[in-house]
Amino acid sequence: LFLCCIFCSPKQLAMKKVFRHPVSKWLFGILPPYVGIGMANYFSRKSRAKTGTVDEIFLGEENEWLIIYSKEVLQQQHYDYFIFGHRHLPLDIKLNSNSRYINLGEWIKYDSYAVFDGHTVELKYYKEL
């Protein structure tokens, strides 16, 4: 099982280092809560305005970077499942006869989630009874 919930670009990795630095945490901790929430909302809106719904469009197996990455990893080591949560599109794609790429999607639009019973992983969709 290859589980990866976040796969960062170099820019995202740099930001992660800044945000996880003890001085950054201390500075953020002394801010009033409304400032921190305002900053989070600002960056969230900025990110969504930049990407729009582009991450909700399936680009095809040959163009999906997480599928390409999974196939590259498979050349080095076998995994039954590659489970990602980075894209907002629920996907379950067979990579070869023994391996699958699963993207969890997101719970607001698709109500999608995965279930592992100890043997297999299944992508499901929540439906109210």
N, C-alpha and C positions, 0 to 999 in steps of 0.2 A: 504494500500500500504506500503510494507516494502521495502525501497530503501536503498541499501548499495553498494556504489561504491568501497569501500576499506574495506577489512577485514584482519586485520594484525595478524601475529604471534607475540609471545612475543618479539622475536628479532627485528621485524619490529617496534613494539611499542616503544622499547627502542631507536632505531635509530630515530624515529619520535620525541621523547622527546629531544634528542640531537640537531637535526636539527632545532627544533622550539624554542630552548632556546635563549633568547635575546643576550647573549654573542656570541653564534654560529652565529646568524644572523649578528651581528656587524662585527665579524671576516671575514665572507664570503663577506660582503659588501665592505670591504677595499681591497679585492683581485682584481687584474686586470681581466676583463671579460674572457680573453683567458684561465686563470687558472681555473675559475669556470666551463666553458664549457668543458675544458679538463677533469676535475674531473667527471662531469656528464657523459661524453662519456665513461670514464674508468669504472665507476660503472655499467653503462648500459651494456657494453660488457661483463663484469665479470658476471653479473646476467644472461644474455642470454647464455653464455658459460656453466654456471652451470645447468640451467634448460632446455636448448635446446628447443625442440618442445614438451616437456612432457605435457605442459599445453594445447596442442591442441589435446589431445587424450581423448575421452570419456571413463571413467573408469567404467561406469555402475551406475545405481541409488544407489546401495548399497555401492559403494566406493567413490562417489563424495562427498567431505566433505561439500560443500555448500548446496547440496540437503539434506544431513543428518542434517546439522545445521537448515535448513528451516523447516524440519519435527519436530525437537525438539522445535522450536519456536511455531509451530502450536499447540503443546500440551498445551501451556500456553495461547495463544491468536490467534484469527483468523485474517488472512490477505488474501486478494484476490490474491495479486501478491508479489513475492519476486524478486526484480530486482537487479542483481549484474553485476559488470563490471570487476571483478577480473580475471576471466579466459579468455583466448583468443579464446574461442570456443563458437559460438552462439548456445544456447540451449533454448528450450521452452518445459518444462516438467510439466505434470499434477501431482500435489502432492496428491490431493484428488478431490472430486467432485466440490469444490468451490475455490481451490487455485492452483496457478501455480508458478513454478520457471522459471525465465527468466534470461539468461546470455546474455549480449549484444554482446559478441564476440569482434571483433576488425575491424577497417575500412581498414586496409592495405590489408589483404588477403581475407576477407569475405565480406567487404563492408556492414556489418550488423549494424542495429540500431533498436530502438524500438519507437513506436508511441502510445501515450495515447490520446484517443479522449474524455476523461472525463468519459467514462464507461468501456472501455476495453483497454488492452495493446496488441499490435501486434508486433511481431518481423519481420522486413522487411529487404530486401537486395536492395541496390542501384544498379540500372541498367541504364546506359546511353541510351537515346532515339536515 
